Amino acid sequence: MMTQYNRWSHPHDIDERYSKRVAYFSMEFAIHQALKIYSGGLGFLAGSHMRSAFDLRQNMIGIGMLWEYGYYDQGRNEDQTMRVQFLQKFYTYLEDSGITVTVQVDEHPVLVKAMVLKPETFGTVPMYFLTTDVPGNDHLARTITHMLYDPEASTRIAQGIVLGIGGAKVVEALGGAEIYHMNEGHALPLTFHLYDKFQDLSELRKHVVFTTHTPEKAGNEEHDIHFLDRMGFFNNMQLDEVREITGMHGQMFNHTLAALRLSKVANGVSQLHGEVARDMWYDNEGVCEIKAITNAQNVPFWMDTELNQALQEDDNAALVRRKAEMKQHLFEVVADQTGKLFQPDVLTIVWARRFAAYKRADLLLRDLDRFFALISREEQPVQVIWAGKPYPYDSGAINTFDKLVKLSYKRKNFAVLTGYELDLSRKLKHGADIWLNTPRRPREASGTSGMTAAMNGAINFSIQDGWIPEFARHGENSFIIPVADTTLPAEMQDEADYKSMMHILENEIVPAYYLKRDKWMNIMKQSMRDITPEFTAARMAADYYNIMYNY
């Protein structure tokens, strides 16, 4: 069915400060629990950006992928260990935009249909989600948009072609954009489509900006250039010309480096990550300037209004009462999943994020005897909750998750939850007293979950990585693990970080919660006050216009 959204259309007048037409491309968006097309932080960030762009009346649209089976559904086996499930999803609130375009994948034409998410559904800018699972495509073509981060390399390349070239053609069908924003390098093929249109490298660069999210090698893809060429990644451009404009003269093609050479400006996602990214990429000839725009999250979506009201009135009794209620909502999930009854008056530590190895999910368990002694105290008890989704084909990460599950079997105050998506993420942040973050510095580009935790009265306890150095003051609004010598071998860094973490936990955090309640409340309130407005997505969305799009 044709709708009014087969053109660039917003339900409100555009703020003249944000009038430039921007198309924002991302492989994943976390917008609502009912739309399971994301895996983790990249999606959470993109979802908050789309909400805040709507709140600020910016002239932006989102371009994403309609993942029919999502990332995966995280279930349990009979022994409560993790089970990967791929369940087909049907989103009846999405509407056919009336736009179908064709892309070439491995010398085969593939139809790409754009489904629209209207602004009034979830409070975002208009968003267009691309699917190849349509009549007219063969079986293989229809599977391109089935699974986010498919393990098959050729499928992932096809997904990039659909997002980049298919998405660019959808934008053109909507009337075109002045700026094409690539949130990570997945949409890189759009640059080759635009180059074909402009036939001029400097003109291309005027219209493209790029956000890099990770210093991790796995997040900066490389593929054989001939493989990409055969797949149609370069939009049928001659390989000699591809090499000339990207500076990629060897066999391997680095997606991030190409994006940095084909954009007018790029950014890292925290001030520290900006420095790390510049150190990583500035030695390469022809890269654009890499600025830093610290990630942020949408306050109206994430912050509990009642808790915030108590903060504004400086009503400690109301803060304590509301926080206990919020904890109880989380503990109902704990009881439902594990059969354990957690208590609202007990210090609750939460570690919840992707189970990537560098995030060190099990750092707290480095000395099991010490950990069990910590959570077995009679006078000052501690409850600990883990949650997060490993990549479904990462056996090491899944083994870590399952190890935690097995250790938690017979402990009443140690729980591991499945289903770490938007709804559980909110409950965990509402229910945490301490939000624990343990990456190996400087490998966490941003790590924004701590922002939404702070909005809800959880105190950050973190390594000095990502956004944390811009926010945290130890003993004032956070608890901070001192910086270890990053030149040491990983094992020695882990040991140093573990010792510092346990010392602070045992000697500062637990006593403050039980014996120094005034201090605890002051840290909690200062954290909530400091998180806004600096770490809200309204600031971030404005920064992108001021620093990137209008650059």
C-alpha positions in Angstrom: 0.0 0.0 0.0 1.4 3.4 -0.9 1.6 5.9 1.9 2.6 9.5 2.4 6.0 8.3 3.4 7.2 7.5 -0.1 8.7 10.9 0.1 10.9 12.8 2.7 8.2 13.6 5.3 8.2 14.7 8.9 5.2 15.2 11.1 6.4 18.5 12.4 8.2 21.7 11.2 11.9 21.3 11.0 14.1 23.4 13.4 16.0 25.7 11.1 19.2 24.9 13.0 18.9 21.4 11.8 17.5 21.9 8.3 20.2 20.0 6.3 18.8 16.8 5.0 20.6 13.8 6.6 20.2 10.1 6.0 21.6 8.1 8.9 22.7 4.5 7.9 23.2 1.9 10.6 23.2 -1.9 10.5 21.2 -2.0 13.8 18.8 0.2 15.8 17.5 -0.4 19.3 14.3 1.5 19.3 11.7 -0.6 21.2 11.5 -4.0 22.8 9.0 -4.9 20.0 11.6 -4.4 17.2 14.4 -6.9 17.7 16.9 -5.8 15.0 19.9 -5.0 17.2 22.7 -6.7 19.1 24.2 -4.3 21.5 25.7 -0.8 22.1 25.9 0.2 18.4 22.1 -0.3 18.2 21.3 1.3 21.5 23.3 4.4 20.5 21.6 4.6 17.1 18.1 4.2 18.6 18.7 7.0 21.1 20.0 9.2 18.2 16.8 8.6 16.2 14.6 9.5 19.2 16.6 12.6 20.0 16.6 13.7 16.4 12.8 13.5 16.5 12.7 15.4 19.8 14.9 18.2 18.3 12.9 18.3 15.1 15.9 17.6 12.9 15.7 17.0 9.2 16.9 13.4 9.4 15.8 9.9 8.4 17.1 6.5 9.5 18.1 3.8 7.1 18.4 0.3 8.5 17.8 -3.4 7.9 14.7 -5.4 8.7 16.3 -8.5 10.2 13.6 -11.2 10.0 15.3 -13.4 12.6 16.9 -10.5 14.5 20.3 -11.0 16.1 19.1 -14.1 18.0 16.8 -15.0 20.9 18.7 -16.0 24.0 17.0 -18.9 25.7 18.1 -21.7 28.0 18.9 -25.3 27.8 17.5 -27.8 30.3 20.4 -27.1 32.7 19.9 -23.3 32.4 22.9 -22.8 30.1 22.5 -20.6 27.1 20.6 -21.7 24.0 20.7 -19.7 20.7 17.3 -19.5 19.0 16.4 -17.9 15.7 12.7 -17.0 15.7 11.0 -15.4 12.8 9.5 -12.0 13.5 6.5 -10.3 12.0 6.2 -6.5 12.6 2.7 -5.5 11.6 3.1 -1.9 12.6 5.7 -1.3 9.8 4.1 -0.2 6.5 5.2 -0.6 2.9 6.7 2.6 1.8 5.9 1.9 -1.8 9.6 1.9 -2.6 11.4 -1.1 -4.1 14.9 -0.8 -5.6 17.3 -3.2 -7.2 20.9 -3.9 -6.3 23.5 -6.3 -7.9 24.9 -9.0 -5.6 27.3 -11.5 -7.0 26.1 -10.5 -10.5 22.5 -11.2 -9.6 19.7 -8.6 -9.4 18.2 -8.5 -5.9 15.0 -6.6 -5.0 15.1 -4.5 -1.9 11.8 -3.3 -0.4 11.7 -0.4 2.1 9.3 -0.7 5.0 8.6 2.5 6.9 8.4 3.1 10.7 6.4 6.2 11.1 7.4 8.7 13.7 4.3 8.4 15.8 4.9 4.7 16.4 7.9 5.0 18.8 8.8 8.7 18.7 11.7 8.6 16.2 12.4 10.4 12.9 11.0 8.5 9.9 12.9 5.2 9.5 13.1 2.9 6.5 14.0 -0.7 7.0 15.2 -2.8 4.1 14.2 -6.3 3.3 15.1 -8.7 0.5 12.6 -11.4 1.7 10.1 -10.4 -1.0 8.5 -12.1 -4.0 10.7 -12.0 -7.1 13.9 -12.9 -5.2 15.3 -16.4 -5.2 15.8 -18.2 -1.9 19.4 -17.2 -1.4 18.6 -13.5 -2.1 15.6 -13.7 0.4 18.0 -14.8 3.2 20.3 -11.8 3.0 18.2 -9.9 5.5 17.4 -12.8 7.7 20.1 -12.6 10.4 22.1 -9.6 11.8 25.9 -10.3 11.6 25.5 -13.6 9.7 28.6 -15.8 10.2 29.0 -16.3 6.4 31.3 -13.7 4.9 29.6 -13.5 1.6 26.2 -12.9 3.3 27.7 -10.1 5.4 29.1 -8.5 2.2 25.7 -8.8 0.6 24.1 -7.2 3.6 26.5 -4.2 3.3 25.5 -3.9 -0.4 21.8 -3.9 0.5 22.3 -1.4 3.3 24.7 0.9 1.4 23.6 0.8 -2.2 20.0 -0.3 -1.6 19.7 2.3 1.1 21.2 5.1 -1.0 18.7 4.3 -3.8 15.8 4.4 -1.3 17.0 7.8 -0.1 17.1 9.0 -3.7 13.5 7.8 -4.2 12.6 9.9 -1.2 14.1 13.0 -2.8 17.8 12.6 -1.8 20.0 13.8 1.1 22.7 16.4 1.5 24.6 14.3 4.1 24.9 10.5 4.2 26.0 9.4 7.7 27.6 6.0 8.0 27.3 4.7 11.6 30.2 2.3 11.3 31.6 0.9 8.0 28.8 -1.5 7.2 27.1 0.9 4.7 30.4 1.6 2.9 29.1 0.5 -0.6 27.0 3.7 -0.6 30.2 5.7 -1.2 30.8 3.8 -4.5 27.2 4.4 -5.5 27.6 8.1 -4.8 30.9 8.3 -6.6 29.2 6.9 -9.7 26.7 9.7 -9.3 29.1 12.6 -8.7 32.2 11.3 -10.7 34.3 13.4 -8.5 36.1 12.4 -5.3 36.0 15.9 -3.6 32.3 16.2 -4.4 31.7 12.7 -2.9 33.4 13.7 0.3 31.2 16.8 0.8 28.3 14.5 1.3 29.6 11.7 3.5 30.5 11.5 7.2 31.6 8.5 9.2 31.4 7.3 12.8 33.9 4.7 14.0 32.9 2.8 17.1 35.6 0.4 18.0 39.4 0.0 18.2 38.8 -3.8 18.1 40.2 -5.5 15.0 37.0 -7.5 14.6 35.0 -4.3 14.4 37.2 -3.0 11.6 36.6 -5.4 8.8 39.0 -6.5 6.1 38.3 -8.6 3.1 40.1 -9.7 -0.1 39.5 -6.9 -2.6 38.9 -9.4 -5.4 36.2 -11.1 -3.3 34.5 -7.8 -2.7 34.8 -6.9 -6.4 33.1 -10.2 -7.4 30.3 -9.6 -4.9 29.5 -6.2 -6.3 30.6 -4.3 -3.2 32.1 -1.5 -5.4 29.0 -0.9 -7.5 30.6 -2.3 -10.6 33.4 0.3 -10.5 36.6 -0.7 -12.2 39.1 -2.1 -9.6 41.9 0.2 -10.7 39.6 3.2 -9.9 38.6 1.7 -6.6 42.2 1.4 -5.6 42.9 4.9 -6.7 40.1 6.6 -4.7 40.5 4.3 -1.6 44.3 4.1 -1.6 43.9 0.3 -1.2 46.7 -1.1 -3.4 47.2 -4.5 -1.7 45.1 -7.7 -1.6 43.2 -6.8 1.6 40.7 -4.0 1.7 40.1 -2.3 5.0 36.6 -1.0 5.3 37.3 1.5 8.1 40.4 3.0 6.3 38.4 3.3 3.1 35.6 5.1 5.0 38.1 7.5 6.5 39.4 8.3 3.0 36.0 8.8 1.4 34.4 11.0 4.1 34.7 14.7 4.7 35.0 14.2 8.4 34.8 11.3 10.9 34.4 10.9 14.7 35.2 8.6 17.5 32.5 8.1 20.2 34.2 9.4 23.3 37.1 11.9 23.8 39.4 9.0 24.7 38.3 7.0 21.7 38.9 10.0 19.4 42.5 10.0 20.6 42.8 6.2 20.2 41.3 6.4 16.7 43.6 9.2 15.6 46.6 7.2 16.9 45.3 4.1 15.0 44.6 5.8 11.6 46.5 9.1 11.2 49.6 7.4 10.0 47.7 6.4 6.9 47.8 8.8 4.0 44.6 10.6 2.9 42.4 10.0 5.9 39.9 12.7 6.9 40.0 14.5 10.2 38.8 12.4 13.1 36.9 14.4 15.7 35.2 13.1 18.9 31.5 13.2 19.7 30.8 11.4 22.9 28.0 8.9 22.7 24.9 9.6 24.8 21.4 8.3 25.5 17.9 9.6 25.2 16.7 10.8 28.6 12.9 10.7 28.1 13.2 7.0 27.0 15.6 5.9 29.7 15.2 7.9 32.9 12.6 7.0 35.5 10.4 10.1 36.0 9.5 9.4 39.6 13.1 8.9 40.6 14.1 12.1 38.8 11.3 14.0 40.5 12.6 12.9 43.9 16.1 14.1 42.8 14.8 17.5 41.7 13.0 17.9 45.1 16.2 16.6 46.9 13.9 14.2 48.8 16.2 11.4 50.0 13.3 9.4 51.5 11.5 9.4 48.2 14.7 8.5 46.3 15.3 5.5 48.6 11.6 4.4 48.4 11.5 4.6 44.6 14.8 2.9 44.1 13.6 0.0 46.3 10.5 -0.3 44.1 12.6 -0.3 40.9 14.9 -3.0 42.4 11.8 -5.1 43.2 10.7 -5.0 39.5 14.1 -6.4 38.5 14.0 -9.0 41.2 10.7 -10.3 39.9 12.6 -11.1 36.6 15.4 -12.8 38.7 12.8 -14.9 40.5 11.0 -15.8 37.3 14.2 -16.9 35.5 16.2 -18.5 38.3 13.8 -19.1 41.2 15.9 -16.9 43.5 14.4 -14.2 45.8 16.6 -11.1 45.9 16.1 -8.4 48.6 15.6 -4.7 47.9 17.7 -3.6 50.9 20.8 -5.6 49.8 23.6 -4.0 47.8 23.1 -5.1 44.2 25.9 -5.2 41.7 25.1 -5.6 38.0 27.4 -6.5 35.1 25.4 -6.4 31.9 26.8 -5.9 28.3 28.0 -7.9 25.4 30.1 -10.9 26.4 33.1 -9.8 24.2 36.4 -11.1 25.6 37.9 -7.7 26.2 35.0 -6.7 28.4 36.1 -9.4 31.0 32.7 -10.6 32.2 34.3 -12.9 34.7 37.0 -10.6 36.1 35.0 -10.5 39.4 35.4 -14.3 39.6 39.2 -14.3 39.2 39.6 -15.6 42.8 36.5 -17.7 43.5 37.1 -18.0 47.2 37.3 -14.2 47.6 34.2 -13.7 45.5 32.1 -16.2 47.4 33.3 -14.7 50.7 32.2 -11.3 49.4 28.6 -12.5 48.6 28.4 -14.7 51.7 28.7 -11.9 54.4 25.9 -12.0 56.9 26.2 -8.4 58.1 26.8 -6.7 54.8 25.4 -9.0 52.1 25.9 -8.5 48.4 23.8 -9.6 45.4 25.3 -9.9 41.9 23.6 -10.2 38.6 25.1 -10.9 35.2 23.4 -10.5 31.8 24.4 -10.1 28.2 24.4 -11.7 24.8 27.6 -13.3 23.5 27.9 -13.4 19.7 26.0 -16.6 18.8 29.0 -18.3 17.1 31.6 -17.2 19.7 32.1 -20.5 21.7 34.6 -18.8 24.1 32.1 -16.1 25.1 29.2 -18.6 25.4 31.4 -20.8 27.6 32.1 -17.9 29.9 28.3 -17.2 30.1 27.7 -20.9 30.9 30.5 -21.0 33.5 28.7 -18.2 35.3 25.4 -20.0 35.1 26.9 -23.2 36.6 28.6 -21.3 39.4 25.3 -19.6 40.3 23.3 -22.8 40.7 23.3 -23.0 44.4 23.9 -19.5 45.5 20.8 -17.5 46.5 22.3 -14.1 45.7 24.1 -14.7 42.4 22.0 -14.8 39.2 22.6 -14.9 35.5 19.8 -13.6 33.3 19.1 -14.2 29.6 17.3 -11.9 27.1 19.5 -8.8 27.5 17.4 -6.5 25.2 15.9 -3.1 25.8 13.3 -4.1 28.3 15.7 -6.1 30.5 18.4 -3.5 30.1 16.0 -0.9 31.5 15.1 -3.1 34.5 18.8 -3.9 35.2 19.6 -0.2 35.3 16.6 0.6 37.4 17.5 -2.2 39.8 21.3 -1.9 40.1 23.0 -0.1 43.0 26.4 -0.6 41.3 26.9 -0.7 37.6 30.1 -2.6 37.0 32.2 -2.1 33.9 35.5 -4.0 33.5 37.0 -3.6 29.9 40.7 -3.7 29.2 41.6 -0.1 28.6 41.7 1.4 26.0 39.5 -1.1 24.1 36.1 0.2 25.1 35.3 3.0 22.6 32.4 4.4 24.7 30.4 1.9 26.8 27.3 4.0 27.1 25.3 1.6 29.4 26.7 3.4 32.4 25.0 6.6 31.3 21.5 5.1 31.5 22.4 3.4 34.7 23.4 6.7 36.2 20.1 8.3 35.1 18.4 5.7 37.3 20.3 5.9 40.5 23.0 3.2 39.8 26.5 4.3 40.7 29.2 3.5 38.1 32.1 1.3 39.2 34.4 1.3 36.2 37.7 1.0 34.5 38.8 4.5 33.2 37.8 3.8 29.6 35.4 5.0 27.0 33.2 7.9 28.2 34.0 7.4 31.9 37.1 9.7 32.1 34.8 12.6 30.9 32.4 12.0 33.8 33.7 10.1 36.7 35.1 11.5 39.9 36.0 8.8 42.4 34.0 9.0 45.6 31.9 12.0 44.3 29.8 10.6 41.5 31.4 7.2 40.8 33.9 4.6 42.0 36.9 4.3 39.7 39.4 1.5 39.2 42.9 3.1 38.9 44.5 2.9 35.4 46.8 -0.1 35.1 49.9 -0.1 33.0 48.6 -0.9 29.5 52.0 -1.9 28.3 51.9 -5.0 30.6 50.8 -8.4 29.2 47.0 -8.9 29.4 47.3 -11.4 32.2 49.2 -8.9 34.4 46.8 -6.1 33.6 43.9 -8.3 34.6 45.6 -9.1 37.9 46.3 -5.4 38.6 42.7 -4.4 37.7 41.3 -7.3 39.8 43.2 -6.3 42.9 42.2 -2.7 42.6 38.6 -3.6 42.0 38.3 -5.9 45.0 40.1 -3.5 47.3 37.6 -0.7 46.4 34.6 -3.1 46.6 35.5 -4.5 50.0 36.8 -1.3 51.6 34.8 1.5 50.0 31.7 0.4 48.2 30.2 -2.2 50.6 30.9 -0.1 53.8 29.5 3.1 52.2 26.3 1.3 51.2 25.7 -0.1 54.7 27.5 2.2 57.1 27.8 5.6 55.4 24.3 6.2 53.9 24.7 9.9 53.7 27.8 9.5 51.6 26.1 6.9 49.4 23.1 9.1 48.8 25.4 12.1 47.9 27.3 10.0 45.4 24.1 8.6 43.8 22.5 12.1 43.6 25.7 13.7 42.2 25.9 11.0 39.6 22.3 11.6 38.5 22.9 15.4 38.3 26.1 15.1 36.4 24.8 12.7 33.8 22.4 15.4 32.4 22.6 17.3 30.2 26.2 16.5 29.1 25.5 12.8 28.4 22.0 13.1 26.9 21.4 12.3 23.3 19.9 15.7 22.7 23.4 17.1 23.2 24.8 14.4 21.0 22.3 14.9 18.2 23.0 18.6 18.2 26.7 18.0 18.1 26.5 15.9 15.0 24.9 18.8 13.1 27.2 21.4 14.6 30.4 19.5 14.3 29.9 17.0 11.5 27.0 17.8 9.1 27.6 21.5 8.9 31.4 21.1 8.8 
